[in-house]
Amino acid sequence: MTERMLEKIEGVLYGGAVGDAMGSPTEGLLPEVIREKFGVVTSFREPASDAWKEPGNMRPLEKGNGHITDDTLMVEALLKVYEKKQRHLTAYDIAEELVEEIAEKKVYIPELRKEAPIITRLYYPEQYLFLRHRLANVDPREAGIGNMVNCGAAMYMSPVGIMNAGDPERAYHEAIDLAGAHQTSYGREAAGVMAAAVAEGMSENATVQSILKAVQTLAKDGTKLAIDAALDAAAVHLDVLEAREDLRRAIEPFDTVKTFSDRKKQGKGNANTPSRIHSIEELPIALALFLTAGGDTMKTIIGGVNYGHDSDSIASMGGAIAGALNGKYSLPEELMKELDAVNKRSFKELSKTAYETAMTVIKKDKAYFEKRINRIGL
């Protein structure tokens, strides 16, 4: 079982990173543009020169060639916090430890081809962590209020699922707590659901249906409605590429960003618009593609990559969930080797450290519950 646990953790981290890197050059593109430029993307591709760029961002980002993006950089940073604390985390750990990881420590950032603090690569809603915790000294449990509501917290919550392996409900609540330091409303909700999906996938006897049941049970408000609608649309498809139009139609009523230009319109986009009826697009679509793919890791990733929109986050979330279910052997060996090489890091070693941390956390959980049972005389 310990070998299987490690294999599943490798599946989460490699699956998420492969999806992130493969989806990078297609981010922000419509499916027809992706087909015109790349055909069907099934491996790492070169950058697309006119791919989506952050508003006002003048940095030369090389979004392609197998390079991971901010999604995976944030996963790594959160894993380092777990490694340091060797326990479950709270919003205060985000304020005190994660901010230090992103703002004060340098790592190799492939898109920039140099070592730099992660914050130099982050999109503005993720830079909000520094503003709120380091400059404004806001209560960590409320610091996400006022931020643009997006997938920024959900995209790096897979470590919470790993540390709560087999317990999706606890993963959900821990992620909701952590995400409160970064996000609000349905952005925060998606973070909880993402962690729950990975936690259930880490279970020994997990299935596609057990993962989907866990998320549908735990999800609230618009996030639940969006997941239900996306899964209903996915259920009639067996091909992730053919499912795309139906999935987009299913998610559109819940998605506040119809086009990139919506972000610039008063009252449109995600900025400062908390809602109980809306949802981010990325997580419901990742879950829907996971269902259409029958849980297959690479099919889930390929579906996300070719879906367009925020394709790297969709593929990364889907890859992490499917990787938790299937383990690392569901990913091509050559892709994992290339991923390590071009990004100048070892996800295998990162997985080993995450495994050791998770085992420590699980042992502490076991001791805690044994103590509780003894105290009440059961």
C-alpha positions as CSV (number, residue, x, y, z in Angstrom):
1,M,0.0,0.0,0.0
2,T,2.8,2.4,0.7
3,E,4.1,1.8,-2.8
4,R,0.7,2.4,-4.3
5,M,0.4,5.6,-2.2
6,L,3.6,7.0,-3.6
7,E,2.5,6.0,-7.1
8,K,-0.7,7.9,-6.7
9,I,1.1,11.0,-5.4
10,E,3.4,10.8,-8.4
11,G,0.2,10.6,-10.6
12,V,-1.2,13.7,-9.0
13,L,2.0,15.8,-9.4
14,Y,3.0,14.5,-12.8
15,G,-0.5,14.5,-14.1
16,G,-1.1,18.1,-12.9
17,A,2.2,19.3,-14.3
18,V,1.9,17.5,-17.6
19,G,-1.6,19.0,-18.1
20,D,-0.3,22.5,-17.2
21,A,2.7,22.3,-19.5
22,M,0.8,20.8,-22.4
23,G,-2.0,23.3,-22.1
24,S,0.2,26.3,-21.8
25,P,0.5,27.2,-25.5
26,T,-3.3,26.7,-26.1
27,E,-4.3,28.9,-23.2
28,G,-6.8,31.6,-24.2
29,L,-7.4,30.2,-27.6
30,L,-10.7,29.0,-29.1
31,P,-10.8,25.3,-30.2
32,E,-10.9,26.3,-33.9
33,V,-7.8,28.4,-33.4
34,I,-6.1,25.5,-31.6
35,R,-6.9,23.2,-34.5
36,E,-5.6,25.7,-37.1
37,K,-2.3,26.3,-35.3
38,F,-1.6,22.9,-33.8
39,G,-4.1,20.3,-35.0
40,V,-5.0,18.1,-32.0
41,V,-2.5,18.7,-29.2
42,T,-1.4,15.4,-27.7
43,S,2.1,16.3,-26.5
44,F,4.2,19.3,-25.6
45,R,4.1,22.0,-28.3
46,E,5.9,25.2,-29.1
47,P,4.5,28.5,-28.0
48,A,1.7,30.2,-29.9
49,S,2.8,33.8,-30.4
50,D,-0.7,35.3,-30.1
51,A,-1.8,33.2,-27.2
52,W,-3.6,34.9,-24.3
53,K,-1.5,37.2,-22.2
54,E,-2.2,38.9,-18.9
55,P,-3.6,42.5,-19.1
56,G,-0.7,44.9,-19.0
57,N,1.8,42.1,-18.9
58,M,4.9,42.9,-20.9
59,R,7.0,40.0,-19.7
60,P,8.2,37.7,-22.4
61,L,6.7,34.4,-21.2
62,E,7.6,31.3,-23.1
63,K,4.3,29.5,-22.7
64,G,5.0,26.2,-24.4
65,N,7.8,23.7,-25.0
66,G,6.8,21.7,-22.0
67,H,7.2,24.6,-19.6
68,I,5.1,24.6,-16.4
69,T,3.2,27.7,-15.5
70,D,2.1,29.4,-12.3
71,D,-0.4,26.6,-11.6
72,T,2.4,24.1,-10.9
73,L,4.7,26.7,-9.3
74,M,2.0,27.3,-6.7
75,V,1.5,23.5,-6.1
76,E,5.2,23.2,-5.4
77,A,5.1,26.2,-3.0
78,L,2.2,24.8,-1.0
79,L,3.9,21.4,-0.8
80,K,6.9,23.2,0.7
81,V,4.7,24.7,3.4
82,Y,3.3,21.2,4.2
83,E,6.9,19.9,4.3
84,K,7.9,22.6,6.7
85,K,4.9,22.3,9.1
86,Q,4.4,18.5,8.9
87,R,0.7,18.9,9.8
88,H,-2.6,20.1,8.4
89,L,-2.6,23.7,7.5
90,T,-4.8,26.8,8.2
91,A,-5.3,30.2,6.6
92,Y,-2.6,31.5,8.9
93,D,-0.1,29.2,7.3
94,I,-0.9,30.7,3.9
95,A,-0.4,34.2,5.4
96,E,2.9,33.4,7.2
97,E,4.5,30.6,5.1
98,L,3.1,30.5,1.6
99,V,3.6,34.3,1.1
100,E,7.2,33.7,2.1
101,E,7.6,30.9,-0.4
102,I,6.3,33.0,-3.3
103,A,7.8,36.4,-2.4
104,E,11.1,35.7,-0.8
105,K,12.5,32.5,-2.2
106,K,13.8,32.0,-5.8
107,V,13.0,29.0,-7.9
108,Y,13.7,28.2,-11.6
109,I,10.8,29.6,-13.6
110,P,10.9,28.0,-17.0
111,E,8.7,30.6,-18.8
112,L,11.3,33.2,-17.7
113,R,14.3,31.0,-18.2
114,K,15.8,32.1,-14.9
115,E,15.5,31.9,-11.2
116,A,13.2,34.4,-9.6
117,P,10.6,34.7,-6.8
118,I,7.3,33.0,-7.9
119,I,5.5,36.3,-7.4
120,T,7.2,37.7,-10.5
121,R,5.3,35.2,-12.5
122,L,1.9,35.3,-10.8
123,Y,-1.3,36.8,-12.2
124,Y,-2.7,39.7,-10.3
125,P,-5.3,37.8,-8.2
126,E,-2.4,35.6,-6.9
127,Q,-0.2,38.6,-6.2
128,Y,-3.1,39.7,-4.0
129,L,-1.8,37.2,-1.4
130,F,1.2,39.5,-0.9
131,L,-0.8,42.7,-0.8
132,R,-3.3,41.4,1.7
133,H,-1.0,39.5,4.0
134,R,2.3,41.3,3.9
135,L,1.2,44.9,3.2
136,A,-2.4,45.2,4.6
137,N,-2.1,42.6,7.5
138,V,-5.7,41.4,6.9
139,D,-7.1,38.6,9.0
140,P,-5.9,35.5,7.1
141,R,-9.4,33.9,7.2
142,E,-10.9,36.9,5.4
143,A,-8.1,38.1,3.2
144,G,-9.6,36.7,0.0
145,I,-12.5,39.1,0.2
146,G,-12.3,41.8,-2.5
147,N,-10.1,39.7,-4.8
148,M,-11.0,38.9,-8.4
149,V,-13.0,35.6,-8.2
150,N,-11.1,33.1,-10.3
151,C,-9.5,29.6,-10.3
152,G,-6.3,30.9,-8.7
153,A,-6.8,29.0,-5.4
154,A,-8.4,25.9,-6.9
155,M,-5.4,25.4,-9.3
156,Y,-3.0,24.6,-6.5
157,M,-5.2,22.7,-4.0
158,S,-4.1,19.2,-5.0
159,P,-1.6,19.0,-2.1
160,V,-4.5,19.4,0.3
161,G,-6.1,16.3,-1.3
162,I,-2.8,14.4,-0.9
163,M,-2.5,15.2,2.8
164,N,-6.1,14.2,3.4
165,A,-5.9,11.1,1.2
166,G,-9.0,9.0,1.5
167,D,-11.0,11.7,3.4
168,P,-12.6,14.1,0.8
169,E,-14.7,15.8,3.4
170,R,-11.8,16.9,5.5
171,A,-9.9,17.9,2.4
172,Y,-12.8,20.0,1.4
173,H,-12.9,21.8,4.7
174,E,-9.2,22.3,5.0
175,A,-9.0,23.7,1.5
176,I,-12.0,26.1,2.2
177,D,-10.0,27.4,5.2
178,L,-6.8,27.8,3.2
179,A,-8.5,29.4,0.2
180,G,-10.1,32.0,2.4
181,A,-6.7,33.6,2.7
182,H,-6.7,34.0,-1.1
183,Q,-10.1,33.8,-2.7
184,T,-13.8,34.4,-1.9
185,S,-17.2,33.1,-3.1
186,Y,-17.2,30.5,-5.8
187,G,-13.4,30.7,-6.3
188,R,-13.0,29.5,-2.8
189,E,-15.7,26.9,-3.2
190,A,-13.9,25.4,-6.2
191,A,-10.7,25.1,-4.2
192,G,-12.6,22.9,-1.6
193,V,-14.1,20.7,-4.3
194,M,-10.8,20.3,-6.1
195,A,-9.1,19.1,-2.9
196,A,-11.9,16.7,-2.2
197,A,-11.7,15.2,-5.7
198,V,-8.0,14.4,-5.3
199,A,-8.5,13.1,-1.7
200,E,-11.1,10.6,-2.9
201,G,-8.9,9.7,-5.9
202,M,-6.2,8.8,-3.5
203,S,-8.4,6.1,-1.9
204,E,-7.4,2.5,-2.5
205,N,-10.7,1.5,-4.1
206,A,-11.5,4.9,-5.7
207,T,-13.4,4.9,-9.0
208,V,-14.6,7.6,-11.4
209,Q,-18.0,7.4,-9.9
210,S,-16.8,7.6,-6.3
211,I,-14.8,10.8,-7.1
212,L,-17.8,12.4,-8.8
213,K,-20.1,11.4,-6.0
214,A,-17.8,12.9,-3.5
215,V,-17.6,16.3,-5.3
216,Q,-21.3,16.4,-6.0
217,T,-22.1,15.7,-2.3
218,L,-19.7,18.4,-1.0
219,A,-20.1,21.2,-3.6
220,K,-22.4,24.1,-2.8
221,D,-24.4,26.7,-4.7
222,G,-23.5,27.6,-8.2
223,T,-20.4,25.3,-8.2
224,K,-22.6,22.3,-7.5
225,L,-25.1,23.4,-10.2
226,A,-22.3,23.9,-12.7
227,I,-20.7,20.5,-11.9
228,D,-24.1,18.8,-12.2
229,A,-24.8,20.5,-15.6
230,A,-21.4,19.8,-17.0
231,L,-21.5,16.1,-15.9
232,D,-25.0,15.7,-17.5
233,A,-23.6,17.1,-20.7
234,A,-20.5,14.8,-20.5
235,A,-22.5,11.7,-19.8
236,V,-23.7,11.4,-23.5
237,H,-20.1,11.6,-24.9
238,L,-17.3,9.1,-25.2
239,D,-14.8,11.4,-27.0
240,V,-13.3,14.4,-25.1
241,L,-12.8,16.3,-28.3
242,E,-16.3,15.9,-29.6
243,A,-17.8,16.8,-26.1
244,R,-16.3,20.3,-26.1
245,E,-19.3,22.3,-27.6
246,D,-21.8,20.6,-25.4
247,L,-19.7,21.2,-22.3
248,R,-19.2,24.9,-23.1
249,R,-23.0,25.3,-23.5
250,A,-23.6,23.6,-20.2
251,I,-21.1,25.8,-18.3
252,E,-21.9,29.1,-19.9
253,P,-24.9,30.1,-17.7
254,F,-22.7,29.8,-14.7
255,D,-19.5,31.4,-16.1
256,T,-19.2,35.2,-15.7
257,V,-16.4,35.5,-18.3
258,K,-18.0,34.8,-21.7
259,T,-15.1,36.4,-23.6
260,F,-11.8,38.1,-22.7
261,S,-13.3,41.5,-23.3
262,D,-15.9,40.9,-20.6
263,R,-13.3,41.6,-18.0
264,K,-13.1,45.2,-19.1
265,K,-16.9,45.9,-18.9
266,Q,-18.5,47.4,-15.8
267,G,-20.2,44.7,-13.8
268,K,-18.8,42.0,-16.0
269,G,-16.1,39.5,-15.5
270,N,-15.0,38.0,-12.2
271,A,-13.7,41.2,-10.5
272,N,-15.4,41.7,-7.1
273,T,-18.6,39.9,-8.0
274,P,-19.2,37.3,-5.4
275,S,-22.2,35.0,-6.3
276,R,-24.0,32.0,-5.1
277,I,-25.3,31.1,-8.5
278,H,-22.1,31.3,-10.6
279,S,-19.0,29.1,-10.9
280,I,-15.6,29.2,-12.3
281,E,-15.4,27.3,-15.6
282,E,-12.2,25.3,-15.1
283,L,-13.1,22.7,-12.4
284,P,-16.5,21.7,-13.7
285,I,-15.1,21.3,-17.2
286,A,-12.1,19.3,-15.8
287,L,-14.5,16.9,-14.0
288,A,-16.7,16.6,-17.1
289,L,-13.8,15.7,-19.3
290,F,-12.6,13.2,-16.6
291,L,-16.1,11.5,-16.9
292,T,-16.1,11.6,-20.7
293,A,-12.6,10.1,-20.7
294,G,-13.7,7.3,-18.4
295,G,-11.1,8.4,-15.9
296,D,-8.2,7.9,-18.4
297,T,-5.4,10.3,-17.4
298,M,-4.1,11.3,-20.8
299,K,-7.5,11.5,-22.4
300,T,-8.6,13.8,-19.6
301,I,-5.5,16.0,-20.1
302,I,-5.9,16.1,-23.9
303,G,-9.5,17.1,-23.5
304,G,-8.5,20.1,-21.4
305,V,-5.6,21.1,-23.6
306,N,-7.8,21.2,-26.7
307,Y,-10.8,22.8,-24.9
308,G,-9.2,26.2,-25.0
309,H,-10.1,29.1,-22.7
310,D,-8.0,28.5,-19.5
311,S,-6.8,25.3,-21.0
312,D,-3.6,24.8,-18.8
313,S,-5.6,25.0,-15.6
314,I,-8.4,22.8,-16.9
315,A,-5.8,20.2,-18.1
316,S,-3.8,20.5,-14.9
317,M,-6.8,20.0,-12.6
318,G,-8.1,17.1,-14.7
319,G,-4.6,15.5,-14.8
320,A,-4.2,15.8,-11.1
321,I,-7.6,14.2,-10.4
322,A,-7.1,11.4,-12.9
323,G,-3.5,10.9,-11.8
324,A,-4.7,10.4,-8.2
325,L,-7.1,7.7,-9.4
326,N,-4.7,5.9,-11.8
327,G,-1.1,6.7,-10.5
328,K,1.9,7.7,-12.5
329,Y,1.9,4.7,-14.8
330,S,-1.1,6.2,-16.6
331,L,1.2,8.8,-18.0
332,P,3.8,8.2,-20.8
333,E,7.3,7.8,-19.4
334,E,8.8,10.0,-22.1
335,L,6.5,12.9,-21.2
336,M,7.5,12.7,-17.5
337,K,11.2,12.6,-18.4
338,E,10.9,15.6,-20.7
339,L,8.9,17.5,-18.1
340,D,11.6,17.0,-15.6
341,A,14.3,18.0,-18.0
342,V,12.9,21.2,-19.5
343,N,11.7,22.5,-16.2
344,K,15.0,21.7,-14.3
345,R,13.4,19.8,-11.4
346,S,12.4,16.3,-10.5
347,F,8.7,15.7,-9.8
348,K,9.7,12.2,-8.7
349,E,11.7,13.6,-5.9
350,L,9.0,16.2,-5.1
351,S,6.6,13.2,-4.9
352,K,8.8,11.3,-2.5
353,T,9.0,14.3,-0.2
354,A,5.2,14.8,-0.4
355,Y,4.7,11.1,0.4
356,E,6.9,11.4,3.5
357,T,5.0,14.4,4.7
358,A,1.6,12.8,4.0
359,M,2.6,9.7,6.0
360,T,3.6,11.9,8.9
361,V,0.3,13.8,8.8
362,I,-1.7,10.5,8.5
363,K,0.1,9.0,11.5
364,K,-0.7,12.2,13.6
365,D,-4.3,11.9,12.5
366,K,-4.4,8.3,13.6
367,A,-2.9,9.2,17.0
368,Y,-5.3,12.0,17.4
369,F,-8.4,9.9,16.8
370,E,-7.1,7.1,19.0
371,K,-6.6,9.6,21.8
372,R,-10.2,11.0,21.2
373,I,-11.7,7.5,21.4
374,N,-9.8,6.7,24.6
375,R,-11.0,10.0,26.2
376,I,-14.6,9.2,25.7
377,G,-14.2,5.5,26.8
378,L,-15.1,3.8,23.5
